[in-house]
Amino acid sequence: MPVLKDSDPSIYPLKPKDGTLSACLITDFSPGDISVGNSSSQTQLNASIVQVKNPDTGITEASYGTVLWGSQENFGCFATHNTRPFKMEDSAEEGDACGIMEMDDNFETDEKLNLLSFTLLALRIVFVKGVAANLILTFWLRKS
């Protein structure tokens, strides 16, 4: 487990394009004890350690993170970490909210990667069938 420095949480709204399901991403905090809630309830959540490799430095950085889901249209959440409250500021700026990315109509997958994935899947299936047949024949021969 990586050694993490004490840090305050960052809270990001995750807003859908359509629908009423919303969420908050609470991340970049340490230690892992955190209490999160919305306008209707508050719960103690277990956080997960997230490790990310910084592309600029090549160093792996780690922090705790958790997600709080809600079905309210005006969903807001808060966190209590080390007895200090933190609120999600619902900013009007587009860069502050995480949203669904638009998919380009011209998006194409790599055909070689797809072929490699299906080939690997087929080889795994053949391997498992071979092991299963071997076990069945071995038990059948021992019985007789």
Phi, psi and omega in degrees: 000132182289152176277125184246139176281149176296131179209156181276151182285153169249137183240124182239132174283139174246102187254135179281161176289313176228164178095179185246358180281124179231168181207164174235134174261120179247116188214177177065035178238157177199141000289178191282355180282120180211144176245125182237156180194175174233195185296338184257338183203164176223135181223155174269124182244148171273129181266156177254149176276129178248125178247129182230135177272121179290119184293336181282317185258340183079005181270138177278124179250149183227150173201168175273153178205153177206164180232136176246124181261152176205159181247018180269148181290316178260066186282128176226146180224164180218166179222148173241116183229125184054044179063013177249133180278146175228137181242152174274120177270113182281095185274149177279348180287139184292328184288344184275340181253141177268126181233180179283131179282147175284136175268132178288139179296337182266013181294128179228144176272162179282119183295324180294322178293319178296316179297318179297318180296315180292323177296316178297319177298316180297318179295323177295319179296316178298318179298313181296319178296320179297317178295317180296315180297320179298316179295317181297314179295323178296313179294323181294319178291326179289330179290325185270000000 
